[in-house]
Amino acid sequence: MGRSNLEKEFDALEAAIHGWAKKNNVPITQEETEPTVTLSELTDEARNLKRNSVKNSRCVSVDTISPAPDGRREKKESFKGKTQLVKFRCTTYEKKLLLAKAKLCGLSLSEFLRRAAMEQATIERLSDEEIEIYQMLAKYHNNFKSIGNMFRKKSPKLTEMVYETAKQIKEHLKRFSK
């Protein structure tokens, strides 16, 4: 019986990893790594851990392992005070639509639905391109003001038109900031 495609892909991936490890002098197998440390080397006669006895790759004592992963504390704090679970039914299309709207606002689905239920405003986040355009618009406002100041004495009519354009840009930026 021939080997499956999955087995072939796995073997190819394993060969690629070993090739990369050999090229970059990174140990992969137990034989290539340093010998392991025994329990007797880590403890004294009374079986108490020796302080700073062994260092790991980050030069941190082995006995200073964090009791919880970094991400878990943050997640726990975000659920603080939220103990009740609310469920409702919707179609697949409705769920995808809700997920898309939540993503546009930069919120999780649950936070988006919570705000919608409490009738709080959910504002769509601007894309990087839109932010860049509004920054450029602010620069244009400053440039129009400078141009108006340059031609103030020579051409009052042109200056008035340029100031009006700058005023319109500023009004738009004020509406945007709200």
Secondary structure, DSSP 4 states (H G I P E B T S, - for coil): -PPPHHHHHHHHHHHHHHHHHHHTT---STTTSPPPPPHHHHB-TTSPBPTT-SB-TTS-BGGG--SS-HHHHHHHHHTTT----------HHHHHHHHHHHHHHT--HHHHHHHHHTT---PPPPPHHHHHHHHHHHHHHHHHHHHHHHTTTT-HHHHHHHHHHHHHHHHHHHHHH-
